[in-house]
Amino acid sequence: MTSSVSREAYGEASDRLGAETASATAAQLASVADEILSVAGLLRAQPRLRRALTDPSRPGADRAELLKSLLAGKLAETTVNVLRTLVSGRFSKPSELLTATERLGVDTLLASAERDGKLGDVEDELFRFSQIVAGDSTLAVTLSDPGAPVERRVKLVEDLLKGKVHVATGRLTEVALEGFGGRGFEASLTRLVELTAAKRDREVAYVTVAKPLTDAEEQALAAKLSAIYGREVSLQVSVDPAVIGGVSVRVGSDLYDGTILRRLNAAKQAFAK
């Protein structure tokens, strides 16, 4: 969502989603999420439908009725109501409708995990899987290949994760494979980790160290970063012996690189001048 009008439409649909699912169980929320994401898949495959549902020459009520005529009786009333609210809003371009629909589906999945008391687990599982992918070039190429059918890549991920992660983690990984928000697979995973942390009202700090931190070291670093950013910080730690020692921390666009590797490279550059 890049325009103010699309953010407004998304906001109204998000409010409707919250009101419609206030008393829903985790399983019910997961079902609504699947339905919203199935509509996102339809919009992704049907550019003409995206254009019709964002046509500025048609009143919002007409666009909402068009969507209802397509979905009524096929999806839950809650899903239809939320998406009717969404398409009745304005969008600067058709692609923004797809982005907003995907985001609503993700929001609902995260709400399901939260209601199940597993939101922190989902964040950690997404991050760990992103690290597995980043550390295996063959797997990264396979999962990021836009020429490979999504269904085949989804099956591969299902086989890798089956029985090992929360159901929301697996579904969010599928969303990443489909290119969440127009991103590549690995960038989609990163964005989903950040949205999961934001749902917990936390910043994500990506930490790279040469050897695992102790619990006390993690707690001290989290406390220091929380004081800097004025909110809780979720540490996602990766171990890379190549940095030799020290620590690298990235929070958003802020990067602190205190690794020995960085100092050695700086020294080499200084001597090369």
PEQUISUL-V701097 format. One record per residue. RES is the residue in one small letter. SS is DSSP state (A for helix, B for strand, O for the rest). PSI is psi in radians with two decimals (999 if undefined). NEAR is the number of other ideal C-beta (glycine too) atoms within 10 Angstrom. Layout:
BEGIN
res=RES ss=SS psi=PSI near=NEAR
res=RES ss=SS psi=PSI near=NEAR
END
This chain:
BEGIN
res=m ss=O psi=2.03 near=20
res=t ss=O psi=-0.32 near=10
res=s ss=O psi=2.74 near=13
res=s ss=A psi=-0.59 near=10
res=v ss=A psi=-0.67 near=14
res=s ss=A psi=-0.63 near=22
res=r ss=A psi=-0.63 near=14
res=e ss=A psi=-0.77 near=14
res=a ss=A psi=-0.76 near=24
res=y ss=A psi=-0.75 near=23
res=g ss=A psi=-0.74 near=13
res=e ss=A psi=-0.71 near=15
res=a ss=A psi=-0.63 near=25
res=s ss=A psi=-0.72 near=18
res=d ss=A psi=-0.74 near=12
res=r ss=A psi=-0.71 near=18
res=l ss=A psi=-0.80 near=26
res=g ss=A psi=-0.73 near=13
res=a ss=A psi=-0.70 near=11
res=e ss=A psi=-0.41 near=17
res=t ss=O psi=0.32 near=20
res=a ss=O psi=-0.62 near=7
res=s ss=O psi=0.24 near=6
res=a ss=O psi=2.63 near=18
res=t ss=O psi=2.96 near=12
res=a ss=A psi=-0.73 near=17
res=a ss=A psi=-0.70 near=11
res=q ss=A psi=-0.70 near=16
res=l ss=A psi=-0.71 near=24
res=a ss=A psi=-0.65 near=21
res=s ss=A psi=-0.78 near=18
res=v ss=A psi=-0.71 near=24
res=a ss=A psi=-0.78 near=27
res=d ss=A psi=-0.69 near=16
res=e ss=A psi=-0.76 near=21
res=i ss=A psi=-0.75 near=27
res=l ss=A psi=-0.50 near=22
res=s ss=A psi=-0.63 near=16
res=v ss=A psi=-0.65 near=25
res=a ss=A psi=-0.71 near=24
res=g ss=A psi=-0.68 near=15
res=l ss=A psi=-0.77 near=15
res=l ss=A psi=-0.62 near=23
res=r ss=A psi=-0.64 near=17
res=a ss=A psi=-0.29 near=9
res=q ss=O psi=1.44 near=13
res=p ss=A psi=-0.56 near=12
res=r ss=A psi=-0.65 near=8
res=l ss=A psi=-0.71 near=18
res=r ss=A psi=-0.76 near=22
res=r ss=A psi=-0.72 near=12
res=a ss=A psi=-0.66 near=17
res=l ss=A psi=-0.10 near=24
res=t ss=O psi=0.18 near=23
res=d ss=O psi=1.97 near=14
res=p ss=O psi=-0.26 near=11
res=s ss=O psi=-0.19 near=5
res=r ss=O psi=2.37 near=14
res=p ss=O psi=2.62 near=11
res=g ss=A psi=-0.65 near=15
res=a ss=A psi=-0.63 near=10
res=d ss=A psi=-0.72 near=14
res=r ss=A psi=-0.67 near=23
res=a ss=A psi=-0.69 near=21
res=e ss=A psi=-0.61 near=16
res=l ss=A psi=-0.80 near=17
res=l ss=A psi=-0.75 near=21
res=k ss=A psi=-0.71 near=15
res=s ss=A psi=-0.48 near=9
res=l ss=A psi=-0.56 near=16
res=l ss=A psi=-0.42 near=19
res=a ss=B psi=2.31 near=12
res=g ss=O psi=-0.21 near=8
res=k ss=O psi=-0.53 near=11
res=l ss=B psi=2.86 near=18
res=a ss=O psi=2.62 near=15
res=e ss=A psi=-0.67 near=11
res=t ss=A psi=-0.81 near=21
res=t ss=A psi=-0.82 near=25
res=v ss=A psi=-0.76 near=20
res=n ss=A psi=-0.76 near=17
res=v ss=A psi=-0.79 near=27
res=l ss=A psi=-0.53 near=29
res=r ss=A psi=-0.73 near=21
res=t ss=A psi=-0.72 near=22
res=l ss=A psi=-0.89 near=27
res=v ss=A psi=-0.26 near=26
res=s ss=O psi=-0.23 near=19
res=g ss=O psi=-3.13 near=22
res=r ss=O psi=2.57 near=16
res=f ss=O psi=2.46 near=26
res=s ss=O psi=-0.53 near=14
res=k ss=O psi=2.71 near=14
res=p ss=A psi=-0.60 near=17
res=s ss=A psi=-0.45 near=19
res=e ss=A psi=-0.48 near=22
res=l ss=A psi=-0.74 near=26
res=l ss=A psi=-0.80 near=24
res=t ss=A psi=-0.76 near=20
res=a ss=A psi=-0.67 near=26
res=t ss=A psi=-0.78 near=27
res=e ss=A psi=-0.78 near=25
res=r ss=A psi=-0.69 near=20
res=l ss=A psi=-0.69 near=26
res=g ss=A psi=-0.75 near=25
res=v ss=A psi=-0.77 near=26
res=d ss=A psi=-0.73 near=20
res=t ss=A psi=-0.66 near=29
res=l ss=A psi=-0.76 near=27
res=l ss=A psi=-0.66 near=23
res=a ss=A psi=-0.64 near=22
res=s ss=A psi=-0.81 near=28
res=a ss=A psi=-0.66 near=27
res=e ss=A psi=-0.76 near=18
res=r ss=A psi=-0.41 near=17
res=d ss=O psi=-0.06 near=18
res=g ss=O psi=0.42 near=9
res=k ss=O psi=0.31 near=18
res=l ss=A psi=-0.73 near=20
res=g ss=A psi=-0.68 near=15
res=d ss=A psi=-0.73 near=16
res=v ss=A psi=-0.75 near=28
res=e ss=A psi=-0.84 near=26
res=d ss=A psi=-0.69 near=17
res=e ss=A psi=-0.71 near=22
res=l ss=A psi=-0.77 near=26
res=f ss=A psi=-0.80 near=24
res=r ss=A psi=-0.68 near=16
res=f ss=A psi=-0.67 near=22
res=s ss=A psi=-0.61 near=23
res=q ss=A psi=-0.67 near=15
res=i ss=A psi=-0.78 near=13
res=v ss=A psi=-0.79 near=22
res=a ss=A psi=-0.50 near=14
res=g ss=O psi=-0.01 near=11
res=d ss=O psi=1.72 near=12
res=s ss=A psi=-0.63 near=9
res=t ss=A psi=-0.80 near=7
res=l ss=A psi=-0.71 near=15
res=a ss=A psi=-0.76 near=16
res=v ss=A psi=-0.74 near=11
res=t ss=A psi=-0.81 near=15
res=l ss=A psi=-0.39 near=22
res=s ss=A psi=-0.07 near=18
res=d ss=O psi=1.90 near=12
res=p ss=O psi=-0.29 near=9
res=g ss=O psi=-0.27 near=4
res=a ss=O psi=2.41 near=14
res=p ss=O psi=2.40 near=9
res=v ss=A psi=-0.67 near=14
res=e ss=A psi=-0.67 near=9
res=r ss=A psi=-0.71 near=11
res=r ss=A psi=-0.64 near=20
res=v ss=A psi=-0.74 near=16
res=k ss=A psi=-0.69 near=11
res=l ss=A psi=-0.79 near=15
res=v ss=A psi=-0.71 near=19
res=e ss=A psi=-0.74 near=12
res=d ss=A psi=-0.63 near=8
res=l ss=A psi=-0.63 near=16
res=l ss=A psi=-0.19 near=17
res=k ss=O psi=2.19 near=9
res=g ss=O psi=0.03 near=5
res=k ss=O psi=-0.29 near=11
res=v ss=O psi=2.90 near=21
res=h ss=O psi=2.60 near=19
res=v ss=A psi=-0.60 near=17
res=a ss=A psi=-0.60 near=28
res=t ss=A psi=-0.79 near=23
res=g ss=A psi=-0.73 near=20
res=r ss=A psi=-0.69 near=20
res=l ss=A psi=-0.59 near=30
res=t ss=A psi=-0.65 near=26
res=e ss=A psi=-0.69 near=15
res=v ss=A psi=-0.71 near=22
res=a ss=A psi=-0.67 near=28
res=l ss=A psi=-0.54 near=21
res=e ss=O psi=-0.07 near=16
res=g ss=O psi=1.07 near=17
res=f ss=A psi=2.10 near=25
res=g ss=A psi=0.39 near=18
res=g ss=A psi=0.19 near=11
res=r ss=O psi=2.90 near=14
res=g ss=O psi=3.01 near=14
res=f ss=A psi=-0.90 near=23
res=e ss=A psi=-0.67 near=15
res=a ss=A psi=-0.60 near=16
res=s ss=A psi=-0.76 near=23
res=l ss=A psi=-0.77 near=25
res=t ss=A psi=-0.79 near=21
res=r ss=A psi=-0.65 near=16
res=l ss=A psi=-0.62 near=26
res=v ss=A psi=-0.77 near=25
res=e ss=A psi=-0.67 near=20
res=l ss=A psi=-0.63 near=19
res=t ss=A psi=-0.74 near=29
res=a ss=A psi=-0.73 near=22
res=a ss=A psi=-0.60 near=15
res=k ss=A psi=-0.48 near=17
res=r ss=O psi=0.16 near=15
res=d ss=O psi=0.80 near=9
res=r ss=B psi=2.65 near=20
res=e ss=B psi=2.69 near=20
res=v ss=B psi=2.24 near=22
res=a ss=B psi=2.05 near=24
res=y ss=B psi=2.03 near=19
res=v ss=B psi=2.28 near=22
res=t ss=B psi=2.22 near=19
res=v ss=B psi=2.83 near=20
res=a ss=O psi=-0.50 near=16
res=k ss=O psi=2.72 near=10
res=p ss=O psi=2.49 near=10
res=l ss=O psi=2.60 near=16
res=t ss=O psi=2.88 near=9
res=d ss=A psi=-0.71 near=8
res=a ss=A psi=-0.70 near=8
res=e ss=A psi=-0.71 near=13
res=e ss=A psi=-0.76 near=14
res=q ss=A psi=-0.72 near=12
res=a ss=A psi=-0.74 near=12
res=l ss=A psi=-0.74 near=19
res=a ss=A psi=-0.73 near=17
res=a ss=A psi=-0.72 near=12
res=k ss=A psi=-0.77 near=13
res=l ss=A psi=-0.66 near=21
res=s ss=A psi=-0.67 near=16
res=a ss=A psi=-0.62 near=9
res=i ss=A psi=-0.77 near=14
res=y ss=A psi=-0.10 near=15
res=g ss=O psi=0.37 near=8
res=r ss=O psi=2.92 near=11
res=e ss=B psi=2.54 near=14
res=v ss=B psi=2.29 near=23
res=s ss=B psi=2.03 near=23
res=l ss=B psi=2.27 near=18
res=q ss=B psi=1.85 near=22
res=v ss=B psi=2.27 near=18
res=s ss=B psi=2.49 near=16
res=v ss=B psi=2.18 near=13
res=d ss=O psi=1.76 near=14
res=p ss=A psi=-0.37 near=10
res=a ss=A psi=-0.39 near=8
res=v ss=A psi=-0.17 near=21
res=i ss=O psi=-0.89 near=13
res=g ss=O psi=3.07 near=13
res=g ss=O psi=-2.87 near=15
res=v ss=B psi=2.50 near=17
res=s ss=B psi=2.32 near=18
res=v ss=B psi=2.25 near=20
res=r ss=B psi=2.20 near=15
res=v ss=B psi=1.91 near=16
res=g ss=O psi=-2.21 near=11
res=s ss=O psi=0.00 near=5
res=d ss=B psi=2.28 near=12
res=l ss=B psi=2.21 near=10
res=y ss=B psi=2.03 near=14
res=d ss=B psi=1.71 near=16
res=g ss=O psi=0.48 near=12
res=t ss=O psi=2.69 near=20
res=i ss=A psi=-0.61 near=12
res=l ss=A psi=-0.76 near=18
res=r ss=A psi=-0.70 near=14
res=r ss=A psi=-0.69 near=14
res=l ss=A psi=-0.74 near=12
res=n ss=A psi=-0.66 near=12
res=a ss=A psi=-0.69 near=11
res=a ss=A psi=-0.71 near=10
res=k ss=A psi=-0.74 near=9
res=q ss=A psi=-0.65 near=9
res=a ss=A psi=-0.70 near=8
res=f ss=A psi=-0.43 near=7
res=a ss=A psi=-0.29 near=6
res=k ss=O psi=999 near=4
END
